[in-house]
Amino acid sequence: MSQSLDLEKIAVSALSGLSKGMRGSQSDLAVSNVAKQGWNILNEDLPFPLPVIKLSALEKNRAYMRAFLKQTGAWIAPHGKTSMAPQLFQMQLDDGAWAITVATAHQMAVCREFGVSRIFMANQLVGKQNVDYVINALKDDPNLDFYCLIDSEAGARLLANAVKQHGLSRPLNVLIEMGMEGYRTGFRSVSNALELARTIKRELSELSLRGVEGYEGVFSDCCVKGKEDKAQELFAKMRALAKRADDEKLFADGPIILTAGGSDFYDFAARDLAIDMETLNIQIVIRSGCYLTHDDLFYERAQQRLKERSPEFANIDPGLTPAIEVWGYVQSKPEETLAFATLGKRDISFDFELPTPTGHMKPGKPDSHCSLSEEYSVLRLNDQHCYVQLPADNDIEVGDLMSFGVAHVCTTFDKWQYLMLVDDDYNVVGAIRTYF
């Protein structure tokens, strides 16, 4: 049953001329009234740069993930840090999300503010203020279901002591994190992780061991095949720990949660975490956050690799579709094959790779809207300038409109407080509010 979040505070929140992406003369306008303004992006009813989210693409991506989960039997706890947009969280919960994943206490606070009742912190919980916030939240709300990670006895004892000191009447749910030598957090060996599981069972009644976690998206220094091999190695370690801990009855009552699977290898996680686990009561939870909006570059290529290595998922219809575009104007064309658009590092992601030009339109001529070929590319970004390489036979002029696709939607979302939701004709049908 879907959980209904309290989105009224977003509906009544006001955009104004001080909101990035709004006209400077705009008086206060409630989010709930945005769709009533009759704005159209291609009519230049709003200033650029401006990010938009295509509603039809969101719906296709939601349908894809619902079908994927039904086919695999996995659950999803999408990572909230991707968008930090409770309106999008609601869509994911409506689609059956088991929880919303966070990485920080601030992200958890946003989730709680809007009523998310199950929160999975895919991170170590450390620091006085962070720990105090979480444990006090659990004391104040007996219906709050919270999970976090541990990868050391020291971390486990810190949490256990905090539970005791705060007088929390129920144990804190934890998962042991497995990692790989030379990479991010997590135990490097199954034997060391197992020893911590035994310590929790024997000595730390303030903690409830609920499962095993890993994150396979950290192998960026490897080739594609190397990433896949390391991901499978990590999942094998997770399974080994789960089996041995189950044999010794070290887990708390209930399903053993096995969770991994960001937006790159969620197919491996959904499939491989179940290998030879038929005798265990397991619940597989993937955590892809970027699927909802997808992208034009990094995750699009990842999705193509998924189809090649996991053909059983290749024909899930509809497939994933890029939902985010950032629009800008051509402000200068000092050379025939070089133009500058009015967006930069303050407006669009560049941490994974540079954005890509996707569309072009002559101002006032919606019929001229067309897609751009791979002959168009972004050379680099300044804070507010985008260097666009043009082919020799281009018809780009100063004042033209251009759209850009992104890689890594996370670091496009975090540059905007509001993103316009549009239909296929670029009519504005709503606004999505973020809380970074």
VEXDREN-2710 file (C-alpha; in Angstrom, 1 decimal):
% VEXDREN-2710
k/r/px/py/pz
1/MET/0.0/0.0/0.0
2/SER/1.4/3.4/-1.0
3/GLN/2.4/5.9/1.6
4/SER/1.1/9.4/1.2
5/LEU/3.6/12.1/1.9
6/ASP/2.6/15.5/3.2
7/LEU/3.3/17.6/0.1
8/GLU/1.1/20.5/1.0
9/LYS/4.0/22.6/2.2
10/ILE/5.5/22.3/-1.3
11/ALA/2.2/23.2/-2.9
12/VAL/2.0/26.4/-0.9
13/SER/5.7/27.3/-1.2
14/ALA/6.3/30.3/-3.4
15/LEU/8.4/30.9/-6.4
16/SER/9.4/34.6/-7.0
17/GLY/11.8/36.7/-9.0
18/LEU/14.4/35.7/-6.5
19/SER/14.0/32.0/-7.5
20/LYS/16.6/30.8/-10.0
21/GLY/14.8/30.1/-13.3
22/MET/12.1/32.6/-12.8
23/ARG/11.5/36.0/-14.3
24/GLY/13.0/38.8/-12.2
25/SER/9.6/40.6/-12.1
26/GLN/7.8/37.5/-10.9
27/SER/5.6/38.1/-7.8
28/ASP/5.1/35.3/-5.3
29/LEU/3.5/32.3/-7.1
30/ALA/2.5/29.1/-5.2
31/VAL/3.9/25.9/-6.7
32/SER/0.3/24.6/-6.9
33/ASN/-0.5/27.5/-9.3
34/VAL/2.4/27.0/-11.7
35/ALA/0.5/24.8/-14.1
36/LYS/-2.3/27.5/-14.4
37/GLN/0.1/30.1/-15.8
38/GLY/-0.1/28.7/-19.4
39/TRP/3.7/28.8/-19.7
40/ASN/5.5/27.1/-22.6
41/ILE/9.2/26.6/-22.6
42/LEU/9.6/27.0/-26.4
43/ASN/7.6/30.2/-26.3
44/GLU/10.3/31.6/-24.0
45/ASP/7.8/32.2/-21.2
46/LEU/10.6/31.7/-18.7
47/PRO/14.2/32.8/-18.7
48/PHE/17.1/30.5/-19.6
49/PRO/19.1/28.6/-18.4
50/LEU/16.2/26.4/-17.2
51/PRO/16.0/22.7/-16.4
52/VAL/12.9/20.8/-17.4
53/ILE/11.7/17.3/-16.5
54/LYS/9.6/15.6/-19.2
55/LEU/6.5/14.0/-17.6
56/SER/6.1/11.4/-20.3
57/ALA/9.7/10.2/-19.7
58/LEU/9.1/9.9/-16.0
59/GLU/6.1/7.7/-16.6
60/LYS/8.0/5.4/-18.9
61/ASN/10.8/5.1/-16.4
62/ARG/8.4/4.3/-13.6
63/ALA/6.7/1.6/-15.7
64/TYR/10.1/0.1/-16.6
65/MET/11.2/-0.2/-13.0
66/ARG/7.9/-1.6/-11.9
67/ALA/8.3/-4.3/-14.6
68/PHE/11.9/-5.0/-13.6
69/LEU/11.0/-5.5/-10.0
70/LYS/8.1/-7.7/-10.8
71/GLN/10.3/-9.9/-13.0
72/THR/13.1/-10.2/-10.5
73/GLY/11.2/-10.2/-7.2
74/ALA/13.6/-7.6/-5.9
75/TRP/12.5/-4.5/-3.9
76/ILE/13.7/-1.0/-4.4
77/ALA/14.8/1.7/-1.9
78/PRO/15.6/4.5/-4.4
79/HIS/18.4/6.9/-3.3
80/GLY/16.8/10.2/-2.3
81/LYS/20.1/12.1/-2.8
82/THR/19.6/11.9/-6.5
83/SER/16.8/14.5/-6.6
84/MET/16.1/15.4/-3.0
85/ALA/12.6/16.1/-4.3
86/PRO/9.7/14.7/-2.1
87/GLN/7.3/15.0/-5.1
88/LEU/9.4/12.4/-6.9
89/PHE/9.8/10.3/-3.7
90/GLN/6.0/10.2/-3.7
91/MET/6.0/8.7/-7.3
92/GLN/8.5/6.1/-6.2
93/LEU/6.5/5.2/-3.1
94/ASP/3.4/5.0/-5.2
95/ASP/5.3/2.5/-7.4
96/GLY/5.9/0.3/-4.3
97/ALA/9.3/1.5/-3.1
98/TRP/10.2/-0.3/0.2
99/ALA/12.0/2.7/1.6
100/ILE/13.8/5.9/0.6
101/THR/17.6/5.7/0.8
102/VAL/19.6/8.6/2.3
103/ALA/23.3/9.2/2.9
104/THR/23.2/11.9/5.6
105/ALA/21.2/13.0/8.6
106/HIS/20.1/16.1/6.6
107/GLN/18.7/14.0/3.9
108/MET/16.9/11.9/6.5
109/ALA/15.5/15.2/8.0
110/VAL/14.0/16.1/4.6
111/CYS/12.4/12.7/4.3
112/ARG/11.0/12.9/7.8
113/GLU/9.7/16.4/7.2
114/PHE/7.4/15.1/4.5
115/GLY/6.4/11.9/6.3
116/VAL/8.6/9.1/4.9
117/SER/8.2/6.3/7.4
118/ARG/11.0/3.9/6.3
119/ILE/14.5/5.3/5.8
120/PHE/17.6/3.4/4.8
121/MET/20.9/5.2/5.5
122/ALA/23.3/3.6/3.1
123/ASN/26.2/5.0/5.1
124/GLN/28.0/4.9/8.4
125/LEU/26.2/6.9/11.1
126/VAL/28.8/8.9/13.0
127/GLY/29.1/12.2/14.8
128/LYS/27.3/13.5/17.9
129/GLN/24.7/15.7/16.2
130/ASN/23.9/13.1/13.5
131/VAL/23.6/10.2/16.0
132/ASP/21.6/12.3/18.4
133/TYR/19.2/13.4/15.6
134/VAL/18.6/9.8/14.5
135/ILE/18.1/8.3/17.9
136/ASN/15.8/11.1/19.1
137/ALA/13.8/10.7/15.9
138/LEU/13.3/7.0/16.7
139/LYS/12.3/7.9/20.3
140/ASP/9.8/10.5/19.1
141/ASP/8.2/8.4/16.4
142/PRO/7.6/4.7/17.2
143/ASN/6.5/4.1/13.6
144/LEU/9.8/5.3/12.1
145/ASP/11.6/2.3/10.6
146/PHE/15.3/3.2/10.2
147/TYR/18.4/1.3/9.1
148/CYS/22.1/2.2/8.9
149/LEU/25.4/0.6/8.2
150/ILE/28.4/-0.5/10.3
151/ASP/31.8/-1.7/9.2
152/SER/33.8/-1.8/12.4
153/GLU/33.4/-2.8/16.0
154/ALA/34.3/0.8/17.0
155/GLY/31.4/2.1/15.0
156/ALA/29.0/-0.5/16.4
157/ARG/30.0/0.3/20.0
158/LEU/29.5/4.0/19.4
159/LEU/26.0/3.4/18.2
160/ALA/25.2/0.9/20.9
161/ASN/26.4/3.3/23.6
162/ALA/24.3/6.1/22.1
163/VAL/21.2/4.0/22.1
164/LYS/21.9/3.2/25.8
165/GLN/22.6/6.8/26.7
166/HIS/19.5/8.2/25.0
167/GLY/17.3/5.5/26.6
168/LEU/15.9/4.3/23.2
169/SER/13.6/1.4/24.1
170/ARG/14.2/-0.6/20.9
171/PRO/17.4/-1.7/19.2
172/LEU/18.8/0.2/16.3
173/ASN/18.6/-1.7/13.0
174/VAL/22.0/-2.1/11.4
175/LEU/23.5/-3.9/8.3
176/ILE/27.1/-4.9/8.0
177/GLU/28.7/-3.3/5.0
178/MET/31.1/-5.3/2.8
179/GLY/33.7/-3.6/0.7
180/MET/36.7/-4.2/-1.4
181/GLU/40.4/-3.7/-0.8
182/GLY/41.5/-0.2/-1.9
183/TYR/38.0/1.2/-2.4
184/ARG/35.3/2.7/-0.3
185/THR/33.9/1.8/3.1
186/GLY/33.0/-1.8/4.2
187/PHE/34.8/-4.8/5.6
188/ARG/37.5/-6.2/3.4
189/SER/37.1/-9.8/4.6
190/VAL/34.1/-12.0/5.4
191/SER/35.9/-13.4/8.5
192/ASN/36.3/-9.9/10.1
193/ALA/32.7/-9.0/9.3
194/LEU/31.5/-12.3/10.8
195/GLU/33.4/-11.5/14.0
196/LEU/31.5/-8.3/14.3
197/ALA/28.2/-10.1/13.8
198/ARG/29.1/-12.4/16.6
199/THR/30.0/-9.4/18.8
200/ILE/26.6/-7.8/18.2
201/LYS/24.8/-11.0/19.0
202/ARG/26.9/-11.7/22.1
203/GLU/27.4/-8.2/23.6
204/LEU/25.5/-5.4/21.8
205/SER/21.8/-5.9/22.5
206/GLU/21.2/-2.3/21.6
207/LEU/21.7/-3.2/17.9
208/SER/19.6/-5.4/15.7
209/LEU/21.6/-7.0/12.8
210/ARG/19.2/-7.0/9.9
211/GLY/21.3/-7.9/6.9
212/VAL/24.3/-7.2/4.7
213/GLU/25.0/-4.2/2.4
214/GLY/27.5/-3.4/-0.4
215/TYR/27.9/-0.7/-3.1
216/GLU/29.3/-1.8/-6.4
217/GLY/29.5/1.6/-8.1
218/VAL/32.9/2.6/-6.7
219/PHE/35.2/0.8/-9.2
220/SER/35.6/3.8/-11.4
221/ASP/39.3/3.1/-12.1
222/CYS/38.5/-0.2/-13.8
223/CYS/37.6/-1.0/-17.4
224/VAL/34.0/-2.1/-18.0
225/LYS/34.8/-5.8/-17.6
226/GLY/36.8/-5.1/-14.5
227/LYS/33.9/-3.2/-12.9
228/GLU/31.6/-6.1/-13.6
229/ASP/34.1/-8.6/-12.2
230/LYS/34.6/-6.6/-9.0
231/ALA/30.8/-6.1/-8.6
232/GLN/30.3/-9.9/-8.8
233/GLU/33.1/-10.5/-6.4
234/LEU/31.6/-8.1/-3.9
235/PHE/28.2/-9.8/-4.2
236/ALA/29.8/-13.2/-3.6
237/LYS/31.3/-11.8/-0.4
238/MET/28.0/-10.5/0.7
239/ARG/26.3/-13.9/0.1
240/ALA/29.1/-15.7/2.0
241/LEU/28.7/-13.5/5.0
242/ALA/24.9/-13.8/5.0
243/LYS/25.1/-17.6/4.8
244/ARG/27.7/-17.9/7.6
245/ALA/25.9/-15.4/9.9
246/ASP/22.6/-17.2/9.2
247/ASP/24.1/-20.6/10.1
248/GLU/25.2/-19.1/13.4
249/LYS/21.8/-17.5/13.9
250/LEU/23.3/-14.0/14.2
251/PHE/20.6/-12.1/12.4
252/ALA/17.6/-10.6/14.2
253/ASP/14.1/-12.0/13.4
254/GLY/12.6/-11.3/10.0
255/PRO/14.0/-11.4/6.4
256/ILE/17.7/-11.0/5.9
257/ILE/18.1/-7.8/3.9
258/LEU/20.7/-8.0/1.1
259/THR/21.1/-4.6/-0.5
260/ALA/23.2/-3.2/-3.3
261/GLY/22.6/-2.1/-6.8
262/GLY/23.0/1.6/-7.7
263/SER/22.0/2.8/-11.2
264/ASP/24.8/1.0/-13.0
265/PHE/24.6/-2.7/-11.8
266/TYR/21.2/-3.1/-10.4
267/ASP/20.7/-6.1/-12.6
268/PHE/23.6/-7.9/-11.1
269/ALA/22.4/-7.1/-7.6
270/ALA/18.8/-8.3/-8.2
271/ARG/20.0/-11.5/-9.8
272/ASP/23.4/-12.4/-8.2
273/LEU/22.5/-11.7/-4.6
274/ALA/20.0/-14.6/-4.9
275/ILE/22.4/-17.2/-6.2
276/ASP/22.4/-20.3/-4.0
277/MET/20.4/-18.5/-1.3
278/GLU/17.2/-20.5/-1.6
279/THR/17.4/-21.8/2.0
280/LEU/17.6/-18.4/3.5
281/ASN/14.8/-15.9/4.1
282/ILE/16.2/-13.0/2.2
283/GLN/14.9/-9.8/0.9
284/ILE/16.9/-8.3/-2.0
285/VAL/16.8/-4.4/-2.1
286/ILE/18.3/-2.4/-4.9
287/ARG/18.9/1.3/-4.5
288/SER/19.0/2.9/-8.0
289/GLY/18.0/6.5/-7.7
290/CYS/18.8/7.8/-11.2
291/TYR/16.4/5.4/-13.1
292/LEU/13.5/7.8/-12.6
293/THR/15.0/10.5/-14.7
294/HIS/17.8/8.5/-16.4
295/ASP/20.3/10.6/-18.5
296/ASP/21.6/11.0/-22.0
297/LEU/25.2/9.8/-21.4
298/PHE/26.7/7.9/-18.5
299/TYR/23.6/5.9/-17.4
300/GLU/22.3/5.5/-20.9
301/ARG/25.5/3.7/-21.8
302/ALA/25.3/1.7/-18.6
303/GLN/21.7/0.7/-19.6
304/GLN/23.0/-0.5/-23.0
305/ARG/25.6/-2.6/-21.2
306/LEU/22.9/-4.0/-18.9
307/LYS/20.9/-5.1/-22.0
308/GLU/24.0/-6.9/-23.4
309/ARG/25.1/-8.7/-20.2
310/SER/21.5/-9.4/-19.0
311/PRO/19.4/-10.2/-22.0
312/GLU/16.6/-11.4/-19.8
313/PHE/16.0/-7.7/-18.9
314/ALA/16.6/-6.3/-22.4
315/ASN/13.1/-6.4/-23.6
316/ILE/11.3/-4.9/-20.6
317/ASP/9.0/-2.3/-22.2
318/PRO/9.2/0.6/-22.1
319/GLY/12.9/1.1/-21.6
320/LEU/14.6/3.9/-19.7
321/THR/14.3/7.4/-21.3
322/PRO/16.2/10.6/-20.5
323/ALA/13.8/13.0/-18.7
324/ILE/16.0/16.0/-17.9
325/GLU/17.0/18.8/-20.3
326/VAL/18.6/22.1/-19.5
327/TRP/17.8/24.9/-21.9
328/GLY/20.0/27.9/-22.8
329/TYR/20.4/30.6/-25.4
330/VAL/23.2/31.0/-27.9
331/GLN/24.7/34.2/-26.7
332/SER/27.8/34.4/-28.9
333/LYS/29.2/32.9/-32.1
334/PRO/32.6/34.3/-32.5
335/GLU/33.7/31.6/-34.9
336/GLU/31.8/29.6/-37.4
337/THR/32.2/26.4/-35.6
338/LEU/32.2/27.7/-32.0
339/ALA/29.2/29.0/-30.1
340/PHE/28.6/29.9/-26.5
341/ALA/25.4/29.0/-24.7
342/THR/24.1/30.6/-21.5
343/LEU/24.6/27.8/-19.0
344/GLY/27.6/26.5/-17.2
345/LYS/28.9/24.8/-14.1
346/ARG/26.4/26.5/-11.9
347/ASP/23.5/25.0/-14.0
348/ILE/24.4/21.5/-15.2
349/SER/26.4/18.5/-14.2
350/PHE/30.0/18.1/-15.3
351/ASP/31.5/15.8/-12.7
352/PHE/31.1/12.5/-14.7
353/GLU/31.4/14.1/-18.2
354/LEU/30.3/17.2/-20.0
355/PRO/26.7/17.7/-21.1
356/THR/25.7/17.0/-24.7
357/PRO/23.7/19.3/-27.1
358/THR/20.4/17.6/-27.8
359/GLY/18.1/20.2/-29.4
360/HIS/17.9/23.5/-31.3
361/MET/15.1/25.9/-32.1
362/LYS/14.8/29.3/-33.8
363/PRO/13.1/31.8/-31.4
364/GLY/9.4/32.2/-32.1
365/LYS/9.4/29.2/-34.5
366/PRO/8.4/26.1/-32.6
367/ASP/8.2/24.1/-35.8
368/SER/12.0/24.6/-36.2
369/HIS/12.6/22.5/-33.0
370/CYS/14.9/19.7/-34.0
371/SER/17.4/17.2/-32.5
372/LEU/21.1/17.7/-32.9
373/SER/23.5/15.1/-34.2
374/GLU/26.7/13.9/-32.6
375/GLU/28.6/16.5/-34.7
376/TYR/27.6/19.0/-32.0
377/SER/29.5/18.7/-28.7
378/VAL/30.4/20.6/-25.6
379/LEU/34.1/21.4/-25.3
380/ARG/34.1/22.8/-21.8
381/LEU/32.2/24.8/-19.2
382/ASN/32.9/28.0/-17.3
383/ASP/30.7/29.0/-14.4
384/GLN/28.1/30.6/-16.8
385/HIS/29.3/29.7/-20.3
386/CYS/29.1/26.6/-22.4
387/TYR/31.5/26.1/-25.2
388/VAL/29.7/24.4/-28.1
389/GLN/31.6/22.8/-31.0
390/LEU/29.5/23.2/-34.2
391/PRO/29.8/21.4/-37.6
392/ALA/30.9/23.4/-40.6
393/ASP/27.4/23.5/-42.1
394/ASN/25.5/24.7/-39.0
395/ASP/22.7/27.3/-39.0
396/ILE/23.2/28.3/-35.4
397/GLU/22.7/32.0/-34.7
398/VAL/22.9/34.3/-31.7
399/GLY/19.5/34.2/-29.8
400/ASP/18.7/30.6/-30.8
401/LEU/17.5/28.2/-28.2
402/MET/19.5/25.0/-27.4
403/SER/18.8/22.1/-25.1
404/PHE/21.4/20.0/-23.4
405/GLY/21.3/16.4/-22.0
406/VAL/23.2/15.5/-18.9
407/ALA/25.4/12.8/-17.4
408/HIS/24.8/12.2/-13.7
409/VAL/21.5/13.8/-12.9
410/CYS/22.4/14.0/-9.2
411/THR/24.6/17.0/-9.8
412/THR/22.1/18.7/-12.1
413/PHE/19.3/18.5/-9.6
414/ASP/21.5/20.0/-6.8
415/LYS/22.0/23.2/-8.8
416/TRP/18.3/24.1/-8.8
417/GLN/15.6/24.7/-6.2
418/TYR/12.8/24.3/-8.8
419/LEU/12.7/22.3/-12.0
420/MET/9.8/22.8/-14.4
421/LEU/7.7/19.7/-15.2
422/VAL/6.6/19.8/-18.9
423/ASP/4.5/17.7/-21.3
424/ASP/5.6/16.6/-24.7
425/ASP/4.8/20.0/-26.2
426/TYR/6.9/21.8/-23.4
427/ASN/3.8/23.2/-21.7
428/VAL/4.6/23.7/-18.0
429/VAL/2.4/21.3/-16.0
430/GLY/4.1/21.7/-12.6
431/ALA/7.2/22.5/-10.7
432/ILE/9.4/20.0/-8.8
433/ARG/11.0/21.4/-5.6
434/THR/14.3/20.2/-4.3
435/TYR/15.8/20.3/-0.8
436/PHE/19.6/20.3/-1.0
END
